[in-house]
Amino acid sequence: MKSHRDQDDSWNKYWEHGFLTSCRNAFVGNYEGAIKARWVSFFGALASGDRVLDICTGNGAIAMIANEVSRDKGLDLEIHGIDSAAIRPHDTVTRNRDLLEGISFHPCTAAEDTGFEGACFQAVAGQYALEYTDLEGCAAELARISAPAARLQFIVHHDKSVVMETSREEIRNAALLFKETGFFDRAAAIIAIVGSASTPEARRSLGSDPEAERAREHLNRAAEAVSRAAEASPHPQLLQMALQNVAEAYRRCGSQGMDAGMTLLAECRQRISANVERLEDLMAAGRGEPDVAHMVAVFADHGFRADPPALIHHERGPLMGWMLTARRR
Ligand SMILES: C[S@@+](CC[C@H](N)C(=O)[O-])C[C@H]1O[C@@H](n2cnc3c(N)ncnc32)[C@H](O)[C@@H]1O
């Protein structure tokens, strides 16, 4: 089982790339359509000067929607975002940066122990958030920091959602790279052979060297399998990235030497491994009907009046998750 530190580390790496949402391939920038609409109406119902907390904020996607609504409606909301990962949205996010202005981010801050004073938030938000936390601990902490009549809204991963399908496909693609084709090992083998041929004569003689020939053949076969899978996959980004990086590592080996090629290869492997860890974390967060009923019951136990869970679909149809709303008594 993965430790919290491993999970945080895979999210740290993800957010460092500056992605705005946790659904890297589904939204170009921030959440849009049906999901955004839910958040716009949630924040739009708040009163002027209200304090808002976005838990498991990542790079602040939902906090930014809160900021946009606050500006559009002149609400002057005070917005905070917390995450257990070492987030740095003000440094890493490049899109719509003006919407980050005024938001206070609190990295390395768990939703179960936020450090905020009691009863200080009029609204708590969380997109793909609650299901990552220790539910009891988080509900108790939110009860402590929520003001009377505070509103809560969470969008929660559904175990049959399109997000889960995409993640499953990407994990399958990573297995093809690492296990089935051994693509990176094949690439490392040929880079080692080419890289250790230090003179033009040695490099020329590789053309007739049986070991080099075999290694090339293995890599070509692996690359063909990866290309075929990329063509057939609805989410080929990971495979395409691997193909591009291996080609570039080979080029660098020729122009800058073996170490440069091997370094790029190692970085690419590492990036994909971290991505797989993150996606496994995400898959484990999928919730079915009994799970969300339990969430509602836990919040009720902690002094919230929760509405029955509702389903959220993408405006083009696919299931995106559950929506839970509650109010502090
Ligand atoms: C799926 S991402 C969602 C991020 C963001 N809300 C979004 O929709 O783009 C889940 C986030 O929860 C964070 N996280 C996991 N467990 C947490 C906890 N106990 N307290 C605070 N953040 C946590 C992870 O670091 C990760 O950034």
The ligand as a Gaussian input file, in Angstrom:
#p B3LYP/6-31G(d) Opt

LIG

0 1
 C       -8.038000      15.037000      -7.462000
 S       -7.097000      16.295000      -6.761000
 C       -8.254000      17.614000      -6.815000
 C       -7.641000      18.959000      -6.916000
 C       -8.601000      20.107000      -7.284000
 N       -9.673000      20.252000      -6.333000
 C       -9.127000      19.940000      -8.687000
 O      -10.275000      19.523000      -8.850000
 O       -8.388000      20.226000      -9.616000
 C       -7.063000      15.834000      -5.068000
 C       -6.146000      16.688000      -4.212000
 O       -6.369000      16.346000      -2.842000
 C       -5.167000      16.520000      -2.144000
 N       -5.319000      15.792000      -0.866000
 C       -5.374000      14.445000      -0.672000
 N       -5.615000      14.154000       0.618000
 C       -5.722000      15.346000       1.259000
 C       -5.991000      15.728000       2.610000
 N       -6.198000      14.815000       3.560000
 N       -6.038000      17.045000       2.914000
 C       -5.843000      17.989000       1.957000
 N       -5.572000      17.683000       0.657000
 C       -5.531000      16.391000       0.312000
 C       -4.125000      15.972000      -3.111000
 O       -2.846000      16.453000      -2.803000
 C       -4.657000      16.508000      -4.441000
 O       -4.085000      17.740000      -4.737000

